[in-house]
Amino acid sequence: MKSDTEVNNFYSNIVHEFRTPLTLILSPAEQILQESVDPVARENAHIIRRNANRLLKLINEMLDISKLENNKMVLNLDEKDIVFFIKQLLESFSPYVSHKNISLMFYTDFEELLVVLDHEKMDKILNNLVSNASKFTETGGKVTLKLSLIEKDILQIIVTDTGIGITPEKLPHIFDRFYQGDTKRFLDQDGTGIGLSLCKELTNLMHGEISVQSVVDVGTEFTLRIPVKVKTKHIKFEHIINVVPLKPSRGKDTVALNISEERASLPILLIVEDNEDMRNYLAHFFSKSYQIVTAVDGMDAFEKTLSTVPDIIVSDIMMPRMSGFELCEQIKKDNRTSHIPILLLTSMADWEKRVEGFEYGADDYLSKPFNAYELSVRLKSLIENRERLRNFYSGHPTNETKIIHSEREMKFIEKLERFVDKNLVNENLSVEDLSEEAAMSSSQLNRKLKALLNVTPNYFIRKHRLTLAKELLKNREGNISEICYRVGFSSPAYFTKCFSEEFKILPSEL
């Protein structure tokens, strides 16, 4: 049986081996950025570089964990101005928080504070804390870092955010290594579960302590206390806190619905993904084939689904606020949106998760990493299946759609049919009346009936009346004029015109 030391050494060697392929990913990406003038190639190279660097950061964290396990990590003390050090660190987050329109604030009692500590390890701790705080703070929120000295030689740094928070049952475990808990709300939801554990172990190595407080949907506060040797300090304005705001510019909104005359006939694709690079990559990849709407999480997506009623949705599963599973469930149980096909994306390849996705009503499933062209084919197939259903209805009465539509959609169609039946003699029955019965807006009803049956609400009313009239004429239950008025037409001539257009025969020929 292998000893812990042998296992750790093997683990460390494997992690080191990741560096060579990463170098071969990063170097060509850098070359493309330097040499290419193609904007698409440059944007893809930026995505490659950002995510390769993210992977490199994770690898470095794993190596740090390995060193800590083998007691090979030591403190490297140096003397620096911690105020300037933190300002530099926060400035590196400025582009990211600007894009999200997050206020990033630094409060300090000092204009200058020269201290002796391991600044490299402090950088890793603060980078993790500020990165998590920024990631899980919504647009327009705030991230704050406060610096002070307590008991003369204890450096205290408090990182506070107005983000999604951590549930009480998960809070005691967030510093546990590899713990991710409920990934729908947990702070480290799209990472490895080692970031905060590394913060804790580096803090212990520096003989300090780290603690956390959090309230769901209010925010989270991490308090870091590290013993330091203070060399010099300059207090500004008699201990009054000096505020250094890093003011963000107005961040770009998610990609909005783009409808121009030449693109109006394209289907609408809603992309739901909390990773910005993935979201933008998919939006660009599908921009020629679809009208694109994007959302940053399930809650954002459901609101946009109601307002735009897309033709198809592709959604990640693990997202803050509302997961892909929850989004799928919401969409499938709402009559306004239940007809929309949904393809779920996930990092988890196990069959149980696939089954869970189908139980929530997903129409298809694809595991990450995926080929974008395969995703394109699957989306096209889902849309073509829906198109076949619409084409089927074009030449058939509504009651024949029972063989192909889901039970929920059939109940919806039958509900509208019963409403038309109840108001059959009302020649003024309108789309607004039908929309009110369906409990949705006229535009939502129009898009739903277009998606389900390829008809407008007006045509739905008229075809149902004509289909019933055809049956009455076949059964000799009245003459043409009587049946015309009975099904809600005000003029036998107009009834004859509509009937012949629909069935290609005159009413008198039955």
C-alpha positions in Angstrom: 0.0 0.0 0.0 1.3 3.4 -0.9 2.3 5.8 1.8 0.7 9.3 2.0 4.1 10.8 1.0 4.2 8.6 -2.1 0.6 9.5 -3.0 1.3 13.2 -2.5 4.5 13.1 -4.6 2.6 11.3 -7.4 -0.1 13.9 -7.2 2.4 16.7 -7.3 4.2 15.2 -10.3 1.0 14.7 -12.3 0.0 18.4 -11.6 3.4 19.5 -12.8 2.8 17.6 -16.0 -0.1 19.9 -16.8 2.2 22.8 -17.3 3.6 21.6 -20.6 0.3 21.3 -22.5 -0.8 24.5 -20.9 2.3 26.3 -22.2 1.5 24.9 -25.7 -2.0 26.3 -25.3 -1.0 29.8 -24.0 2.0 30.4 -26.4 0.0 30.0 -29.7 -2.8 32.1 -28.2 -0.3 34.9 -27.4 1.1 34.6 -30.9 -2.4 34.9 -32.5 -3.0 38.0 -30.3 0.3 39.6 -31.5 0.1 38.7 -35.2 -3.6 38.3 -36.2 -5.8 41.2 -37.4 -8.9 39.0 -37.7 -11.2 40.2 -34.9 -12.9 36.8 -34.5 -9.5 35.0 -34.2 -8.3 37.6 -31.7 -11.5 37.3 -29.6 -11.2 33.5 -29.6 -7.5 33.8 -28.6 -8.5 36.1 -25.7 -10.9 33.4 -24.5 -8.2 30.7 -24.8 -5.7 32.8 -22.9 -8.1 33.8 -20.1 -9.3 30.3 -19.5 -5.8 28.7 -19.8 -4.6 31.2 -17.2 -7.6 30.2 -15.0 -6.6 26.6 -15.4 -3.0 27.6 -14.5 -4.2 29.3 -11.4 -6.1 26.1 -10.3 -2.9 24.1 -11.0 -0.9 26.4 -8.9 -3.4 26.1 -6.1 -3.2 22.3 -6.3 0.6 22.5 -6.1 0.3 24.8 -3.1 -2.0 22.2 -1.4 0.6 19.5 -2.2 3.4 21.5 -0.6 1.3 22.2 2.5 0.5 18.4 2.7 4.3 17.6 2.6 5.2 20.4 4.9 7.4 21.9 2.2 5.9 25.4 2.2 7.7 28.0 4.2 7.2 31.7 4.9 9.1 34.2 2.8 8.9 37.4 4.8 9.5 40.8 3.1 8.9 44.4 3.9 6.2 46.3 1.9 3.6 49.0 2.1 0.5 47.0 2.6 -1.8 49.9 1.6 0.0 50.3 -1.8 0.1 46.5 -2.2 -3.7 46.2 -1.7 -4.4 49.1 -4.1 -2.4 47.4 -6.8 -4.3 44.1 -6.2 -7.7 45.8 -6.4 -6.8 47.7 -9.5 -6.3 44.3 -11.3 -10.0 43.6 -10.7 -11.1 47.0 -12.1 -11.9 45.7 -15.7 -14.0 42.8 -14.3 -16.0 44.9 -11.8 -16.4 47.7 -14.4 -18.0 45.2 -16.8 -20.5 44.1 -14.1 -21.0 47.7 -12.8 -19.8 46.7 -9.3 -18.5 49.4 -6.9 -15.1 48.2 -5.5 -14.2 50.2 -2.4 -11.0 50.3 -0.3 -11.2 51.7 3.3 -8.0 52.2 5.3 -7.0 54.0 8.4 -3.5 54.6 6.9 -2.0 56.5 4.1 1.0 54.2 4.4 1.6 51.1 6.5 5.0 49.3 6.1 4.8 45.8 7.5 6.9 42.6 7.4 4.9 39.5 6.2 4.7 37.0 3.4 3.2 39.1 0.7 3.1 36.4 -1.9 0.8 34.3 0.3 -1.2 37.4 1.3 -1.7 38.0 -2.5 -3.1 34.5 -3.0 -5.5 34.8 0.0 -6.8 38.3 -1.0 -7.1 37.3 -4.7 -9.3 34.4 -3.8 -11.5 36.4 -1.4 -11.9 39.4 -3.8 -12.4 37.2 -6.8 -15.2 35.2 -5.0 -16.8 38.4 -3.8 -16.8 40.0 -7.3 -18.0 36.8 -8.9 -21.0 36.4 -6.7 -22.1 40.0 -6.5 -24.7 41.0 -8.9 -24.7 43.9 -11.3 -24.8 47.2 -9.4 -23.6 45.6 -6.2 -20.6 46.5 -4.0 -17.4 44.8 -2.8 -15.6 46.4 0.1 -12.1 45.8 1.5 -11.3 47.4 4.9 -7.7 47.6 6.3 -6.9 48.3 10.0 -4.5 47.4 12.8 -5.8 45.8 16.0 -3.7 45.2 19.2 -0.8 47.1 17.5 0.6 44.2 15.5 -2.4 42.3 14.1 -3.3 43.2 10.6 -7.1 43.0 10.0 -8.5 42.9 6.5 -12.3 42.5 6.0 -13.7 41.7 2.6 -17.5 42.3 2.3 -19.8 41.8 -0.6 -23.5 42.3 -1.4 -23.7 39.0 -3.2 -25.9 35.9 -3.0 -24.6 34.7 0.4 -24.1 31.2 1.8 -26.8 29.1 3.4 -26.4 28.5 7.1 -26.0 24.7 6.8 -23.1 25.2 4.3 -21.3 28.0 6.2 -19.4 25.7 8.6 -17.9 23.7 5.7 -16.7 26.3 3.3 -13.0 26.0 4.4 -13.1 22.2 4.0 -10.9 21.1 1.2 -12.9 20.1 -2.0 -16.2 20.9 -0.3 -18.6 22.5 -2.8 -21.9 21.8 -1.1 -25.0 23.0 -2.8 -23.5 24.2 -6.0 -26.6 26.3 -6.9 -25.8 28.8 -4.2 -22.4 27.9 -2.8 -19.6 30.4 -3.0 -17.1 28.2 -4.8 -19.7 26.8 -7.1 -17.8 26.7 -10.4 -14.4 26.0 -9.0 -12.6 23.0 -7.5 -13.5 23.6 -3.8 -9.8 24.2 -2.9 -9.7 28.1 -3.1 -11.1 28.8 0.3 -9.4 25.8 1.8 -6.1 27.1 0.5 -6.9 30.5 2.1 -7.4 28.8 5.4 -4.2 26.8 5.3 -2.1 29.7 4.1 -3.6 31.8 6.9 -2.7 29.1 9.4 0.8 28.9 8.0 1.1 32.7 8.7 -0.2 32.1 12.3 -3.3 34.0 11.6 -7.0 33.3 11.5 -9.9 33.7 9.0 -13.6 33.7 9.7 -16.8 34.2 7.7 -20.3 35.5 8.2 -23.0 35.4 5.6 -26.7 36.0 5.1 -28.4 34.6 2.0 -29.3 37.3 -0.5 -27.7 40.0 1.6 -24.0 39.3 1.4 -20.9 37.7 2.8 -18.1 39.0 5.0 -14.6 37.4 5.5 -12.4 38.6 8.3 -8.6 37.9 8.0 -6.3 38.6 10.9 -2.5 38.1 10.5 0.3 38.9 13.0 2.8 41.3 11.4 5.8 43.3 12.3 5.0 47.0 11.8 7.9 49.1 10.6 6.3 52.5 9.9 2.7 53.9 9.7 1.3 57.2 8.6 -2.2 57.9 9.7 -4.2 60.3 7.6 -6.7 62.9 8.8 -6.6 61.8 12.5 -7.8 58.2 12.0 -10.6 59.2 9.7 -11.2 56.4 7.2 -9.8 57.3 3.7 -12.1 56.0 1.0 -10.5 55.0 -2.3 -13.3 54.1 -4.8 -12.4 52.2 -8.0 -15.3 53.6 -10.0 -16.6 51.3 -12.7 -17.9 52.5 -15.9 -21.4 51.4 -17.0 -21.1 47.7 -17.8 -22.4 46.2 -21.0 -25.7 44.5 -20.6 -26.1 40.9 -21.7 -26.5 40.4 -25.5 -30.0 41.7 -26.2 -32.6 40.5 -28.8 -31.4 41.7 -32.2 -34.2 41.9 -34.7 -33.6 43.5 -38.0 -35.7 43.1 -41.1 -33.4 40.6 -42.7 -33.0 38.6 -39.4 -36.6 38.7 -38.2 -37.3 35.3 -39.7 -34.5 33.6 -37.8 -35.5 31.6 -34.7 -34.7 33.1 -31.3 -32.1 31.3 -29.2 -31.8 32.1 -25.5 -28.4 31.2 -24.1 -28.2 30.9 -20.3 -24.7 30.7 -18.9 -23.1 32.4 -15.9 -19.6 32.1 -17.3 -19.1 35.2 -19.4 -16.6 33.7 -21.8 -18.8 30.7 -22.5 -21.9 32.9 -22.9 -20.2 35.3 -25.3 -18.6 32.5 -27.3 -21.9 30.7 -27.8 -23.6 34.0 -28.6 -21.0 34.7 -31.3 -21.0 31.2 -32.7 -24.8 31.1 -33.2 -25.2 34.7 -34.2 -25.5 33.9 -37.9 -28.2 31.3 -37.5 -30.3 32.8 -34.6 -31.6 35.9 -33.1 -29.6 35.8 -29.8 -30.8 36.6 -26.3 -28.5 35.9 -23.3 -29.0 35.5 -19.6 -26.6 35.2 -16.7 -28.6 32.8 -14.6 -31.9 31.0 -14.3 -33.8 33.8 -12.8 -32.6 36.3 -15.4 -33.4 33.7 -18.1 -37.0 33.1 -16.9 -37.8 36.8 -17.0 -36.4 37.0 -20.6 -38.3 33.9 -21.6 -41.5 35.5 -20.6 -40.7 38.7 -22.4 -39.3 37.3 -25.6 -40.7 33.7 -25.8 -37.7 32.2 -27.6 -37.9 29.3 -30.0 -35.3 27.3 -28.1 -33.2 27.5 -25.0 -29.7 26.2 -24.2 -28.8 26.5 -20.5 -26.0 25.6 -18.1 -27.1 23.7 -15.0 -24.9 25.0 -12.2 -25.7 28.7 -11.7 -26.4 31.0 -8.8 -29.9 32.2 -7.8 -31.7 29.6 -10.1 -30.1 26.5 -11.5 -30.7 25.1 -15.0 -32.9 22.3 -13.4 -35.0 24.9 -11.6 -35.3 27.0 -14.8 -36.4 24.0 -16.8 -39.0 23.2 -14.2 -40.3 26.8 -14.2 -40.5 26.9 -18.0 -42.2 23.5 -18.4 -44.9 24.2 -15.8 -45.9 27.6 -17.2 -48.4 27.5 -20.1 -46.8 30.7 -21.5 -43.5 28.9 -22.0 -44.0 25.1 -21.7 -43.7 24.5 -25.4 -40.1 25.8 -25.6 -37.5 23.1 -26.2 -34.6 23.2 -23.7 -31.1 21.7 -24.0 -29.1 21.5 -20.8 -25.3 21.8 -20.6 -23.4 20.4 -17.7 -19.9 19.6 -16.4 -21.2 16.4 -14.8 -21.3 13.5 -17.2 -22.9 10.9 -14.9 -26.2 9.3 -16.1 -28.0 10.1 -12.9 -27.7 13.8 -13.6 -28.9 13.3 -17.1 -32.0 11.4 -15.8 -32.6 14.2 -13.3 -32.5 16.8 -16.2 -35.1 14.8 -18.2 -37.3 14.5 -15.1 -37.3 18.3 -15.0 -38.5 18.3 -18.6 -35.3 18.9 -20.5 -35.6 18.0 -24.2 -31.9 17.2 -24.7 -28.6 17.1 -22.7 -25.0 17.7 -23.6 -21.9 17.3 -21.3 -19.0 19.7 -21.1 -16.6 19.8 -22.8 -18.7 19.7 -25.9 -18.2 20.4 -29.6 -20.0 23.6 -30.7 -20.9 22.0 -34.0 -22.5 19.0 -32.2 -24.5 21.5 -30.1 -25.5 23.3 -33.3 -26.8 20.0 -34.8 -28.7 19.2 -31.7 -30.4 22.6 -31.5 -31.3 22.4 -35.2 -32.8 18.9 -34.7 -35.0 20.2 -31.8 -36.2 23.1 -33.9 -36.9 20.8 -36.9 -38.9 18.4 -34.7 -41.0 21.4 -33.6 -41.3 22.5 -37.2 -42.6 19.0 -38.2 -45.3 19.3 -35.6 -46.3 22.7 -37.0 -46.3 21.4 -40.5 -48.5 18.4 -39.4 -51.1 20.8 -38.0 -51.1 22.8 -41.2 -53.3 20.2 -43.0 -55.0 18.6 -40.1 -57.8 19.4 -37.6 -56.7 20.3 -34.1 -58.0 17.0 -32.6 -55.5 15.1 -34.8 -52.5 16.7 -33.0 -53.1 14.5 -30.0 -50.8 11.9 -31.4 -47.8 14.2 -31.4 -48.1 16.9 -28.8 -47.4 16.5 -25.1 -50.2 16.0 -22.6 -49.6 19.5 -21.2 -49.7 21.2 -24.6 -52.8 19.2 -25.7 -54.6 20.3 -22.5 -53.6 23.9 -23.4 -54.9 23.6 -27.0 -58.1 21.9 -25.8 -58.7 24.6 -23.3 -58.6 27.2 -26.1 -60.8 25.1 -28.2 -63.4 24.8 -25.4 -63.3 28.6 -25.0 -64.0 29.1 -28.7 -66.8 26.5 -28.5 -68.4 28.4 -25.6 -68.2 31.6 -27.6 -69.0 30.1 -31.0 -71.9 32.4 -31.9 -70.0 35.5 -30.8 -68.8 36.9 -34.1 -66.7 39.5 -32.2 -64.6 36.9 -30.4 -61.1 38.5 -30.4 -57.5 37.6 -29.9 -57.6 39.6 -26.7 -60.4 37.4 -25.4 -58.4 34.3 -26.2 -55.3 35.8 -24.6 -57.2 36.5 -21.4 -58.5 32.9 -21.3 -54.9 31.7 -21.8 -53.6 34.0 -19.0 -50.9 35.5 -21.2 -50.4 38.6 -23.3 -51.4 38.7 -27.0 -47.8 38.6 -28.1 -47.0 35.6 -25.8 -50.1 33.7 -27.1 -49.1 34.5 -30.7 -45.6 33.1 -30.2 -46.8 30.0 -28.4 -49.4 29.2 -31.1 -46.8 29.9 -33.8 -44.4 27.5 -32.0 -47.0 24.8 -31.4 -49.2 24.9 -34.4 -47.7 27.5 -36.8 -50.9 29.6 -36.7 -51.8 33.0 -35.4 -54.5 33.3 -32.7 -56.9 34.7 -35.3 -56.4 31.8 -37.5 -56.8 29.4 -34.6 -60.2 30.8 -33.9 -61.2 30.8 -37.6 -59.9 27.2 -38.3 -61.7 25.8 -35.2 -64.9 27.3 -36.4 -64.4 26.1 -40.0 -63.5 22.6 -38.8 -66.7 22.4 -36.7 -68.7 23.8 -39.6 -67.3 21.0 -41.9 -68.4 18.3 -39.5 -71.9 19.9 -39.2 -72.2 20.1 -43.0 -71.1 16.4 -43.4 -73.7 15.3 -40.8 -76.4 17.4 -42.5 -77.2 19.3 -39.3 -78.4 22.4 -41.1 -78.1 24.3 -44.3 -75.0 26.5 -45.2 -76.5 29.7 -43.9 -77.7 28.2 -40.6 -74.3 26.6 -40.0 -72.5 29.8 -41.0 -74.2 31.7 -38.2 -74.0 28.9 -35.8 -70.2 28.8 -35.9 -69.8 32.6 -35.6 -69.6 33.9 -39.2 -71.7 37.0 -39.9 -71.9 36.5 -43.7 -72.6 33.3 -45.7 -70.5 34.8 -48.6 -67.5 35.4 -46.3 -68.0 32.0 -44.7 -68.0 30.3 -48.2 -64.8 32.2 -49.1 -63.0 31.2 -45.9 -64.2 27.6 -46.2 -63.0 27.1 -49.8 -59.6 28.7 -48.9 -59.2 26.3 -46.0 -60.5 23.0 -47.5 -60.2 23.7 -51.2 -63.9 22.8 -51.8 -67.1 24.7 -51.5 -69.5 24.1 -48.6 -72.1 23.0 -51.1 -69.9 20.2 -52.3 -70.1 18.3 -49.0 
